[in-house]
Amino acid sequence: MEMAINIRSSSSSSFSLINPKTPLLTKQLFGSSFTLSSFPNTSKTISTSSLRCRRSRFSFHSPIKCSVSTETSTTEKKSQLMRRGDIRNIAIVAHVDHGKTTLVDAMLKQSKVFRDNQFVQERIMDSNDIERERGITILSKNTSITYKDTKINIIDTPGHSDFGGEVERILNMVEGVLLVVDSVEGPMPQTRFVLKKALEFGHAVVVVVNKIDRPSARPDFVINSTFELFIELNATDEQCDFQSIYASGIKGKAGLSPDDLAEDLGPLFEAIMRCIPGPCIDKDGALQMLATNIEYDEHKGRIAIGRLHAGVLQKGMDVRVCTSEDSCRFGKVSELFVYEKFIRVPATKVEAGDICAVCGIEDIQIGETIADKAFGKPLPSIRVEEPTVKMAFSINTSPFVGREGKYVTSRNLRDRLYRELERNLAMKVEDGETADTFVVSGRGTLHITILIENMRREGYEFMVGPPKVINKKVDDKVLEPYEIATVEVPEEHMGAVVELLGRRRGQMFDMQGVGSEGTTLLKYKIPTRGLLGLRNAILTASRGTAILNTIFDSYGPWAGDIITRDQGSLVAFEDGTSTSYALASSQDRGQMFIGPGAGVYKGQIVGIHQRTGDLSLNVCKKKAATNVRSNKEQTVVLDTPLDYSLDDCIEYIQEDELVEVTPSSIRMCKNPKLAKKTR
């Protein structure tokens, strides 16, 4: 197909298409920032394929153009809405490990939030113990900085797909997002998810190509891939006209070109000021604030966090708390806080458009609206996507019950699980088949595992069953969830990984080389069932070099039976204490989980059998004592036992097995209700 383009040189450079009704096609051809300086001053006929190939030439040294124009900021005046120019509300969204939290660290340091001589730890926004241990962000958090007399509220969000509910929840607090993309990997599965949600809200997007200082950085590819992702997600022409910033979060540098970075993040701050609009508010309207997050303080009680959409909120004010038109109750604001720098600061009054924290309403829930006492109306509630994986929680029934935990009864367990629903919108809890069993549903195994880890640190003792996918039935056909799995693996291990994913009903739809490091990126569509227990298997197949990322795609037809584990378990058949003498002979049967001197009970899993099927062992057997004196005791050499973490145990167990979780121990055992005959 040929398209004629007339280009003329004048003081106001312009061009015209033969068919003026194809602005989106023009954008696909020319990119988000099209300049005419490279064309001669003559009319030409250029094929669309050549224009497509030339896109990267025009995407770097272009002037800043943003999706928010002056027209869009004034059209709301018809409905008596106005924009605040002294505030920007932004969320930083990205795939896991693309550098969101590190970038926030640099923004905080350069905006003089901390003293010059103040010690600041890395990833300061990851304040939770588990977040710091695992090196991931689990909860979205608020902070703010001041740049040129403008307050910028920043929300740091998680990157794992299991915590996508946190991202969905906070997007109605902001007007724009910084989409952080790795300069080598480019857009990844979670990048697609968070961008899709931001575009649905109509938010402005600034694309930050982070880690630009990596040796194998490929900014041209990343920008083109991101632009194609915008097109795939049906973004508007204005949204596709995104601003690109190139940055190194760890060095605290940014620029409009990958080869010309400033000494600080100034270009990033300027892009935020120019491209992200101020909040659209109804200053003189009735009070409206949507509770988007809940925190708890021992002295202040429940604290509701959200953005004020309309009106003015004052300390000591009587308000109405609404869930729907017919369900309202009254409350009083005892204390009011706003975010300044890295802390919450008391305030007497907050105007519409700012993000604040409200104390005094004891029973406030996420999704409820704090409204004017007389004329208040509720805002639309928060909706998140449905969970895809469930696990059964039950009280501990092992012989060691009550030795280590503080909360062991079904009432303790029930109260804690239902309390989790107050702030974790993406999770669901239902009563199980018995009074002491509860079914917890979440976005993925990691989502539920983090809850289990938090509970054991709080002193709870309980058992959990293996993860199961949540199927749907449509027109008498069983549909199961499918996910998009991306695997980065060195070329020498690619064969083993491809074979493993094929056995789990995965279908490859893309394969490409990544950078100059000899790494291949594989993309699969695979049933969620096939992902259960896959992470450890894929690390073993690739000798610890593969990186697996997954995200929910859609429901599809049942893929058939999937075998996730070929080996059986070694099971103790009596209570007691393990001995070196017994373990020496037991380790010939497989790999052990325990060492000598460990307490075991009947039915506990003590190792992995080297063959299929379970095998019962006596790991408490002692050497027979005789009156014959030997010259030398036999030296016993034991293999180092496998040290399985909570995540590893949950991946390992099958249908008839359970994980026993206590504050100081994690054990696995056979489910006595589903006990199979062991040989």
C-alpha positions in Angstrom: 0.0 0.0 0.0 1.3 3.4 -0.9 0.5 6.7 0.9 1.2 10.1 -0.6 2.5 12.7 1.8 2.9 16.3 0.9 5.6 18.0 3.0 6.5 21.7 2.6 9.0 23.8 4.4 7.7 27.0 5.9 7.8 28.9 9.2 5.0 26.6 10.4 6.1 23.2 9.3 3.2 21.1 8.3 2.2 18.0 6.4 -1.0 16.6 4.9 -2.2 13.1 4.2 -4.3 12.2 1.2 -6.7 10.5 3.6 -7.0 12.8 6.7 -9.3 10.4 8.5 -6.4 8.1 9.6 -4.8 9.7 12.6 -4.2 6.5 14.4 -2.5 5.0 11.3 -0.4 8.1 11.0 0.7 7.6 14.7 1.5 3.9 14.1 3.7 5.0 11.1 5.4 8.0 12.6 5.5 7.2 16.3 4.6 9.3 19.3 6.8 12.3 18.3 7.1 13.0 14.6 9.4 15.7 13.3 9.9 16.8 9.7 13.5 18.0 9.9 14.8 14.9 8.3 12.7 15.1 5.1 13.6 17.2 2.1 11.4 20.1 1.0 9.7 18.1 -1.7 6.6 16.0 -2.1 7.3 12.3 -1.9 5.5 9.0 -2.0 6.7 6.8 0.8 5.5 3.3 1.6 4.1 2.5 5.0 6.6 -0.2 5.6 9.5 2.1 5.2 7.9 4.7 7.5 7.4 2.0 10.1 11.0 1.0 10.0 12.1 4.7 10.4 10.1 5.2 13.6 13.0 4.9 15.9 14.9 7.7 14.1 12.3 10.2 15.3 11.6 9.1 18.8 14.5 10.4 20.8 15.5 14.0 20.1 12.0 15.2 19.8 10.5 18.1 21.8 8.3 17.1 24.7 4.8 16.5 23.7 2.2 15.2 26.1 -1.1 13.6 26.1 -2.6 16.4 28.2 -3.2 19.5 26.2 -4.5 22.9 27.2 -7.9 22.0 25.7 -8.4 18.9 27.9 -7.8 20.9 31.0 -10.5 23.4 30.3 -13.3 21.3 28.9 -14.5 20.3 32.4 -15.6 23.9 33.1 -19.0 23.0 31.7 -19.7 20.8 34.7 -18.1 23.5 37.1 -15.0 21.4 37.6 -11.5 22.9 37.8 -8.0 21.6 37.9 -5.5 22.4 40.7 -2.1 23.5 39.4 -0.2 23.2 42.7 -0.6 19.3 43.1 0.3 16.3 41.0 -0.9 12.8 42.0 1.1 10.0 40.3 1.6 6.3 40.7 4.8 4.5 39.7 3.9 1.2 38.0 6.1 -1.5 36.3 6.9 -5.1 36.1 8.8 -6.7 39.0 12.5 -5.7 39.3 12.3 -2.9 36.8 13.4 -0.4 39.4 10.3 1.4 40.7 11.3 1.6 44.4 14.9 2.5 43.6 13.7 5.4 41.3 11.5 6.6 44.2 14.6 6.6 46.5 16.4 8.9 44.0 13.4 11.2 43.7 13.2 11.5 47.5 16.9 12.2 47.9 17.0 14.8 45.2 14.0 16.7 46.5 15.8 17.2 49.8 13.4 15.0 51.8 16.4 13.9 54.0 19.3 15.8 55.6 22.6 15.6 53.8 24.2 13.8 56.7 21.2 11.5 57.3 21.7 7.7 56.9 19.0 6.4 54.5 18.7 2.7 53.8 18.2 1.3 50.3 14.6 0.9 49.0 13.3 3.0 51.9 9.7 2.6 50.6 9.9 -1.2 51.3 9.3 -0.8 55.0 7.7 -4.2 55.7 10.1 -6.9 57.1 9.0 -9.4 54.4 9.4 -6.9 51.7 13.0 -6.2 52.7 13.8 -9.9 53.1 12.4 -10.9 49.7 13.5 -7.7 47.9 10.0 -7.1 46.5 7.2 -4.6 47.1 4.0 -6.1 48.5 1.9 -3.1 49.6 1.4 0.2 47.8 2.6 3.2 49.8 2.3 6.9 49.7 4.9 9.7 50.0 5.2 13.2 48.6 7.9 15.6 47.4 7.9 19.3 46.6 9.2 20.5 43.2 9.1 24.2 42.3 6.3 25.0 44.8 4.2 22.0 43.5 3.4 19.1 45.7 3.9 15.7 44.0 2.1 12.8 45.7 3.9 9.6 44.7 2.4 6.1 45.2 4.9 3.2 44.9 3.1 0.0 43.8 4.0 -3.7 43.7 5.3 -5.3 40.5 4.3 -9.0 41.0 1.1 -10.0 39.2 -0.1 -11.7 42.5 -0.4 -8.2 44.0 -2.2 -6.6 41.0 -5.1 -5.8 43.3 -2.9 -3.2 45.1 -2.3 -1.5 41.7 -6.0 -1.6 40.7 -7.0 -0.1 44.1 -4.9 3.0 44.0 -5.3 4.0 40.3 -8.4 6.1 41.2 -6.3 8.3 43.5 -4.0 9.6 40.7 -4.3 11.4 37.4 -1.2 9.9 35.7 1.4 7.1 36.0 5.1 6.7 35.4 5.4 3.5 33.5 8.9 2.2 34.3 10.4 -0.2 31.7 13.7 -2.0 31.8 16.1 -0.9 29.1 16.9 -4.5 28.2 13.8 -6.5 28.9 11.3 -4.1 27.6 7.6 -4.5 28.3 6.9 -7.6 30.4 3.6 -9.3 31.4 2.9 -7.1 34.4 3.8 -4.0 32.3 0.9 -4.9 30.1 -1.5 -5.4 33.0 -0.7 -2.2 34.8 -0.7 -0.2 31.6 -4.1 -1.7 30.6 -5.6 -0.6 33.9 -4.1 2.9 33.7 -5.4 3.4 30.1 -8.9 2.2 31.2 -8.9 5.0 33.8 -7.9 7.5 31.1 -4.7 8.4 32.9 -1.8 10.3 31.3 1.4 8.1 30.9 5.0 9.0 31.1 7.3 6.2 30.0 10.5 5.9 31.9 13.2 3.7 30.3 15.1 2.7 33.4 18.5 1.1 33.9 19.7 2.9 30.7 23.3 2.4 32.0 23.2 -1.4 31.5 25.8 -2.5 28.9 23.2 -4.3 26.8 20.6 -1.6 26.9 18.5 -1.3 23.7 16.3 1.8 24.1 15.1 1.8 20.5 13.6 -1.6 20.9 12.0 -0.8 24.2 10.3 2.4 23.0 9.0 0.7 19.9 7.8 -2.3 21.9 6.1 0.0 24.4 4.4 1.9 21.6 3.1 -1.3 20.0 1.8 -2.3 23.4 -0.2 1.0 23.6 -1.7 0.2 20.2 -2.6 -3.4 21.2 -4.4 -2.0 24.3 -6.5 0.3 22.1 -5.1 3.5 23.6 -6.4 6.8 22.3 -4.3 9.0 20.0 -3.6 11.3 22.9 -2.5 8.5 25.1 -0.2 7.1 22.4 1.5 10.4 22.3 3.5 9.6 25.4 6.7 11.3 26.7 9.8 9.1 26.9 12.3 9.7 29.6 15.6 7.7 29.9 16.9 7.2 33.4 19.2 5.4 35.7 17.4 5.1 39.1 20.5 3.9 41.0 22.6 6.8 39.8 19.8 9.3 40.0 20.1 10.6 36.5 17.6 11.2 33.7 17.4 12.8 30.3 15.4 13.1 27.1 18.0 11.1 25.1 19.7 7.8 26.1 23.1 9.3 25.2 22.6 12.7 27.0 21.6 12.2 30.6 21.5 15.2 33.0 23.3 15.0 36.3 20.0 14.7 38.2 16.4 13.7 37.7 15.4 17.2 36.6 14.1 16.1 33.2 11.9 13.6 34.9 10.4 16.1 37.3 9.8 18.5 34.4 8.0 15.8 32.4 5.8 15.1 35.4 4.9 18.8 35.8 4.2 19.2 32.0 2.6 15.9 31.1 0.6 14.8 34.2 -2.4 17.1 34.8 -3.4 18.4 38.2 -6.4 16.8 39.9 -9.9 17.7 38.5 -12.0 18.8 41.4 -15.3 20.3 42.4 -14.0 22.8 44.9 -17.4 24.2 46.0 -19.2 20.9 45.8 -20.3 18.6 48.6 -17.5 16.6 50.3 -16.5 13.3 48.7 -13.5 11.1 49.5 -13.1 7.4 48.6 -11.3 5.3 51.1 -8.7 3.5 49.0 -6.4 2.1 51.7 -6.7 1.3 55.4 -3.9 1.4 58.0 -4.1 0.6 61.7 -2.4 2.5 64.5 -2.5 1.3 68.2 -3.3 4.8 69.4 -5.4 6.3 66.6 -7.2 3.1 65.4 -8.2 2.7 61.8 -6.9 5.3 59.4 -8.6 5.7 56.0 -6.4 6.9 53.2 -7.7 8.4 49.9 -7.9 11.3 47.6 -10.4 14.1 48.3 -12.6 14.4 45.1 -14.8 17.3 46.0 -15.3 19.9 48.8 -13.2 20.6 51.9 -12.5 18.2 54.8 -11.8 19.7 58.2 -10.6 18.2 61.5 -13.6 17.6 63.9 -16.1 17.6 61.0 -19.2 15.5 61.1 -19.5 13.3 58.0 -21.6 10.7 56.4 -20.0 7.3 55.5 -21.7 5.7 52.5 -21.5 2.3 50.8 -24.5 2.8 48.5 -27.4 5.2 48.2 -29.4 3.3 50.8 -26.7 2.4 53.2 -25.2 5.3 55.1 -24.0 6.0 58.6 -22.6 9.0 60.4 -19.1 9.6 61.9 -16.7 12.3 63.0 -13.2 13.1 61.8 -11.0 13.2 64.9 -7.7 13.7 63.2 -6.5 14.6 59.7 -3.1 14.1 58.1 -1.5 14.9 54.8 1.7 13.4 53.3 4.6 15.8 53.3 8.0 14.4 52.3 8.3 11.0 53.9 6.0 11.4 56.9 2.3 12.1 57.7 1.8 15.6 59.0 -1.3 16.8 61.0 -3.6 19.2 59.2 -6.6 21.1 60.1 -8.1 21.4 56.6 -7.6 19.5 53.3 -8.9 20.8 50.0 -10.1 18.7 47.1 -7.4 17.1 45.0 -5.0 16.2 47.8 -4.3 12.8 49.3 -5.0 12.6 53.0 -5.4 10.2 56.0 -8.5 10.3 58.2 -8.8 9.1 61.7 -11.9 8.7 64.0 -14.2 6.4 61.9 -13.7 3.1 63.5 -15.6 0.8 61.1 -14.5 2.4 57.8 -13.8 -0.1 55.0 -12.0 0.2 51.7 -14.3 1.3 49.0 -16.6 3.4 51.3 -17.1 7.1 50.7 -16.6 9.8 53.3 -19.2 12.4 52.3 -20.9 15.6 53.4 -23.3 15.0 56.3 -26.2 16.7 54.6 -25.7 16.4 50.8 -23.1 13.7 50.5 -23.4 11.0 47.8 -21.2 7.9 47.4 -18.6 7.5 44.7 -18.4 4.3 42.6 -16.8 1.5 44.7 -13.5 -0.1 43.8 -13.6 -3.2 41.6 -10.7 -5.7 41.3 -10.3 -8.8 39.2 -11.3 -12.2 40.5 -8.9 -14.6 42.2 -7.6 -17.7 40.3 -6.1 -19.9 43.0 -7.4 -21.2 46.3 -6.0 -23.0 49.3 -7.6 -24.7 52.3 -6.6 -23.5 55.8 -7.3 -25.7 58.8 -6.4 -26.0 62.5 -3.2 -27.9 63.3 -4.0 -31.6 64.0 -0.4 -32.9 64.3 0.9 -34.4 67.6 3.1 -31.2 68.0 0.1 -28.9 68.2 0.4 -26.0 70.7 4.1 -26.4 71.3 5.2 -23.3 69.4 2.1 -21.2 68.4 0.1 -18.8 70.5 -3.2 -18.9 68.4 -4.2 -22.4 67.6 -8.1 -22.6 67.7 -10.5 -22.4 64.8 -11.9 -19.2 66.2 -8.5 -17.5 66.2 -7.9 -18.7 62.6 -11.3 -17.5 61.4 -11.0 -14.1 63.0 -7.6 -13.5 61.5 -8.6 -14.6 58.0 -11.7 -12.5 57.8 -9.7 -9.5 59.2 -7.4 -9.8 56.2 -10.3 -9.1 53.9 -10.7 -5.6 55.3 -7.6 -4.4 53.4 -6.8 -7.1 50.9 -9.5 -6.6 48.3 -8.2 -9.2 45.8 -8.5 -12.0 48.4 -11.6 -14.0 49.4 -12.3 -16.2 52.4 -15.1 -18.8 52.6 -16.0 -21.4 55.2 -14.9 -24.9 54.3 -16.6 -28.3 54.5 -16.0 -28.5 58.3 -16.1 -26.0 61.1 -12.3 -25.8 61.4 -11.6 -25.4 57.6 -11.5 -22.2 55.6 -10.9 -21.8 51.8 -8.8 -18.8 51.0 -8.7 -17.6 47.3 -6.1 -15.2 45.9 -4.4 -14.0 42.7 -1.7 -16.6 42.9 0.4 -18.8 45.2 2.6 -16.0 46.2 -0.4 -13.8 47.2 -1.6 -16.5 49.7 2.0 -17.4 50.8 2.6 -13.8 52.0 -0.5 -14.0 54.2 0.7 -17.4 55.6 4.1 -15.9 56.4 2.5 -12.9 58.1 0.3 -15.1 60.2 3.1 -17.4 61.4 5.1 -14.3 62.5 2.1 -13.1 64.5 2.0 -16.4 66.4 -0.6 -18.5 64.5 -0.3 -22.2 64.1 -2.3 -24.0 61.4 -2.2 -26.3 58.4 -2.6 -25.5 54.7 -3.4 -27.7 51.8 -2.0 -27.7 48.2 -3.0 -24.8 45.9 -5.8 -25.5 43.4 -7.0 -23.5 40.5 -10.5 -22.0 40.4 -12.4 -23.3 37.4 -15.5 -22.0 35.7 -18.4 -23.8 34.1 -19.9 -22.2 31.0 -22.5 -24.0 28.9 -21.7 -27.3 30.6 -18.0 -27.0 29.7 -15.2 -26.7 32.2 -13.0 -23.7 31.7 -9.7 -23.2 33.6 -7.5 -20.1 34.0 -4.6 -19.7 31.6 -1.5 -17.5 32.2 1.1 -15.9 30.0 4.5 -17.2 31.2 7.8 -15.5 30.1 11.0 -17.3 30.8 14.5 -15.7 30.4 17.0 -18.6 30.0 20.6 -18.9 28.7 20.7 -20.7 25.3 22.5 -23.8 26.7 19.6 -24.6 29.0 16.8 -23.7 26.6 16.1 -27.3 25.6 15.5 -28.6 29.1 13.1 -25.6 29.9 11.2 -26.1 26.6 10.7 -29.8 27.4 9.5 -29.0 30.9 7.0 -26.4 29.8 5.7 -28.7 27.1 5.0 -31.5 29.6 2.9 -29.0 31.5 0.7 -28.2 28.5 2.4 -24.9 27.7 2.1 -23.6 24.1 5.0 -21.4 22.9 3.9 -18.3 20.9 7.1 -16.2 20.9 10.9 -16.7 21.2 13.5 -14.0 20.8 17.0 -13.1 21.8 17.6 -10.6 24.6 20.5 -8.2 24.4 24.1 -9.4 23.9 24.2 -11.7 26.9 23.2 -14.9 25.1 19.8 -15.0 26.8 16.6 -16.2 25.1 13.1 -14.9 26.0 10.4 -17.6 25.7 6.7 -16.7 25.9 4.1 -19.4 26.7 0.4 -19.6 27.2 0.0 -22.3 29.9 -2.7 -23.5 32.3 -2.4 -22.1 35.8 -2.3 -25.8 37.0 0.9 -26.3 35.0 2.5 -23.4 36.9 2.0 -25.0 40.3 5.4 -26.3 41.4 7.0 -25.0 38.2 9.4 -22.4 39.7 11.7 -24.9 41.5 11.5 -27.4 38.6 12.6 -24.7 36.1 15.4 -23.5 38.4 16.7 -27.1 38.6 16.4 -27.6 34.8 18.4 -24.4 34.1 20.9 -24.7 37.0 19.4 -21.7 38.7 19.8 -19.3 35.8 16.2 -19.0 34.5 13.8 -16.2 35.4 10.1 -17.0 35.3 7.3 -14.4 35.2 3.6 -15.0 34.9 0.4 -13.1 34.6 -3.2 -14.1 34.3 -4.5 -14.1 30.7 -8.0 -15.6 30.3 -10.1 -18.6 30.9 -9.9 -21.4 28.3 -10.9 -25.0 27.7 -9.7 -27.8 30.1 -6.2 -28.7 28.9 -6.2 -32.3 30.2 -4.3 -34.0 33.0 -1.0 -32.6 34.1 1.7 -34.4 36.1 3.5 -31.9 38.3 5.6 -34.3 40.4 7.2 -37.6 39.3 8.6 -38.6 42.7 6.9 -39.8 45.9 7.6 -38.9 49.5 9.5 -40.6 52.3 7.1 -40.8 55.3 8.0 -41.5 59.0 5.9 -44.3 60.4 6.4 -43.7 64.2 6.8 -40.8 66.6 10.2 -40.1 68.1 13.6 -38.4 67.5 15.6 -39.0 64.4 19.0 -40.7 64.8 22.1 -40.7 62.7 22.0 -44.5 62.5 18.6 -44.6 60.9 19.2 -41.7 58.6 22.4 -43.3 57.2 20.3 -46.1 55.7 17.3 -43.8 54.9 19.3 -41.4 52.7 19.9 -44.3 50.2 16.2 -44.1 49.4 16.2 -40.4 48.5 16.9 -36.9 49.7 16.1 -36.1 53.4 14.4 -33.0 54.8 15.6 -33.6 58.4 18.9 -34.1 60.2 19.7 -36.1 63.4 18.0 -35.1 66.6 14.8 -33.7 65.0 11.4 -34.6 66.5 9.2 -36.5 64.0 5.7 -38.0 64.2 3.8 -40.7 62.3 2.8 -39.4 58.9 5.4 -36.6 58.7 7.1 -36.3 55.3 10.9 -36.6 56.0 12.3 -36.7 52.5 11.8 -37.1 48.7 11.6 -40.7 47.4 13.8 -41.4 44.4 11.0 -43.3 42.7 7.3 -42.8 42.2 5.0 -43.7 45.1 5.4 -43.0 48.9 7.7 -45.1 51.1 7.4 -45.5 54.9 10.6 -45.3 56.9 11.7 -45.6 60.5 14.0 -42.6 61.0 14.0 -43.1 64.8 15.7 -46.5 64.8 18.6 -46.8 67.2 21.7 -49.1 67.0 21.2 -52.2 69.1 23.2 -52.1 72.3 25.2 -55.2 73.2 27.7 -56.2 75.8 30.4 -56.8 73.1 32.9 -54.1 73.2 34.0 -52.8 69.8 37.4 -51.2 69.2 36.0 -48.4 67.1 32.5 -46.9 66.6 31.4 -46.8 63.0 31.6 -43.3 61.5 28.3 -42.2 59.9 28.5 -39.7 57.1 25.2 -38.0 56.4 24.2 -35.8 53.4 23.2 -32.3 54.1 19.4 -32.2 54.4 17.3 -30.2 52.0 16.3 -26.8 53.5 12.8 -26.1 52.1 11.2 -22.6 52.6 7.5 -22.0 53.0 7.2 -21.3 49.2 9.1 -24.5 48.4 6.9 -26.6 50.7 3.7 -25.3 49.2 5.0 -26.0 45.7 6.1 -29.5 46.7 2.9 -30.9 48.3 0.2 -32.8 46.4 -3.5 -33.6 46.9 -3.0 -35.9 49.9 -0.4 -33.8 51.7 -0.4 -30.7 54.0 2.0 -28.1 55.2 2.1 -27.6 59.0 3.0 -23.9 59.7 4.1 -22.7 63.2 6.0 -19.6 64.3 9.4 -21.5 64.4 8.9 -24.6 62.1 7.5 -25.6 58.8 6.8 -29.3 58.3 5.0 -31.4 55.7 2.8 -34.4 56.5 0.3 -36.7 54.8 -3.3 -35.7 55.2 -4.9 -38.3 57.5 -8.3 -37.8 55.9 -6.9 -38.7 52.5 -4.2 -41.1 53.5 -3.1 -43.5 50.7 -1.6 -46.9 51.2 2.1 -46.6 51.4 4.3 -49.4 50.3 
